[in-house]
């Protein structure tokens, strides 16, 4: 398929697929060495290049790679070139069994009964995860890590549909693998830090806000500190991966500036020890 074929198919299939959002995307299955668009039973999601957001496939692939490097569970994914040479992002669906069956998976718009994916807080999601998960203590920690990563990578568009609960083959209910992680601030410079509030704030998020957030999720303070230390130590790994990405030099520089500012805000300026008055 060419880039034009993908856009045309995505438009034809809009409304008949379970995948929504502003970015054109296709549900596809593999037949031999080919990917075939399907309306049901798809094994993969294909996202082509868009005119509105330059290099978005490269952006998402990079952010998902960096998520994996930071220990976050992500599905198999990657970039490949369409017949006309334009890049597309491909990710395996995690709500499918090996034999093609479908696993029950609901995002937090469905779980919370909301009609606006941008309404609510990260704390509300975390509280519901603790209520629903078969392993609540672990899943709220994994959720905390994802909120932290989205902040560090400049993804201010992480909303209720970007977090889901998945029923496993064993019948357990768990936080699903991560998905839809992009550096959105590089294409929407004026957006806030977080689409959903953290500690009551959309913007100007600090380390103190994450400490309060972790406390609200009932994560032990030592565990929260350990997570923050691990992500701080991953700074050079994130930057190295960025330099090897397929982003243009201009976008690499812009993403690096965003990431550096976030790391500096959380790890470079700790609250100073109060000075004694002489």
C-alpha positions, 0 to 999 in steps of 0.5 A, a space after each residue: 500500500 502507498 500513503 494515499 491508499 492508507 489514507 483512503 482506506 482509513 476514511 472508508 473504514 472510519 466509524 466501522 472500527 473500534 479505533 478512534 482518534 484524529 490520527 488516520 489509522 487502519 486495523 490490519 492483518 498479515 497475510 504472508 508478507 502483506 498487510 491487509 486492511 480489515 474491519 474486524 479481527 485485526 492483529 495490528 494498528 497501522 498509522 501513516 504520516 499526516 500533514 497536520 503533525 510532521 513525522 508523527 510515526 517517527 515520533 511515536 516509535 521513538 517515544 515507545 522505544 524510550 518507554 521500553 528502555 525505561 522498563 515500561 511494558 509496550 507491545 511489539 512495534 516499529 517503523 516501516 516504509 510504504 510502497 511510496 517510501 513514506 514511513 508508517 508506524 505499526 503496533 501489534 494489538 495487545 487485546 488479541 490472543 495468539 489464535 486470533 481471539 479477542 481479549 476484553 479491554 476497556 479504556 477509562 472513558 468506558 470504565 469511568 462512564 465519561 463522555 469527555 476523554 479530557 475530563 478528570 484526573 490521574 488520581 481518579 484513574 489510579 483509584 479505579 485501577 486499585 479497585 479493579 486490578 487483580 494486582 492493585 499494588 503493582 498496577 498503580 506503581 506501573 501507572 505512576 511510571 507511565 504518568 511520569 514518562 508522559 510528563 518527561 517526554 512532553 506528552 501533554 495529550 495523555 487522556 482517559 482513552 490512553 489508559 486501559 484495563 485488560 483481561 489476561 488469558 488467565 482471567 486476571 484484570 490488569 493494567 494494559 501495556 502502554 500505547 499512544 505515547 508521543 511528544 505532543 508538545 513538539 507539535 503543540 508548543 502551547 499545550 499544558 504539561 498534562 491533559 488530566 490533572 496531577 495533584 490538581 494541576 494541568 501545568 507547571 508540574 513539579 517533583 513535589 506534585 509527583 510525590 503527592 501523586 504517589 502518596 495519593 496512590 498509596 505507593 510507599 514513599 521509598 518506592 516512589 523515590 526509587 522510581 524517580 531515581 531510576 528514571 533520573 538515571 535513564 536520562 542519558 539512555 533517553 538522549 542516546 536513543 533520540 540521536 539514533 531516531 529517524 526524526 529530522 535534525 530539527 525535530 530531534 533538537 526540539 524534542 531534546 529541549 523539551 525532554 531536558 527541560 522536564 528532566 531539569 524541572 524534576 531532577 535538577 532543581 530539588 527543593 533547597 535546604 532552608 538556610 539558617 538565619 545568622 
